[in-house]
Amino acid sequence: MGSDVGLVTSKRFLSTWLIGGLVAGLSVVAVTAAWPEYSPLNIVEKQKKKKKPVRVYMDGCFDMMHYGHCNALRQARALEDQLIVGVVSDEEIIVNKGPPVTPLNDRLAVRSELA
């Protein structure tokens, strides 16, 4: 007799969960059909669309390209969606460091190849 009570309780518990799940599922379907803008899938898509791209600007003279430059560019690229790389002019390098080793056109060509 004790096992019958447990079986009835288990059946009641299981049927409650099944009916509750069915009601919840139908509620989601009804809300989605009546108000598509509140659909769970639509809400997730809107959240993905709202994400703005992250842009990072990095400049340098890149006079003699070496591992440090490549590593800095790699790390900057890993931080964001878009990496914008600027090359400092010869005049600015002369003011801050002295005459550049590599001419500006060659440095721009190296930068273009890194893209």
Secondary structure, 3 states (H helix, E strand, C coil): CHHHHHHHHHHHHHHHHHHHHHHHHHHHHHHHHHCHHHCHHHHHHHHHHHCCCCEEEEEECCCCCCHHHHHHHHHHHHHCCEEEEEECCHHHHHHHCCCCCCCHHHHHHHHHHHC
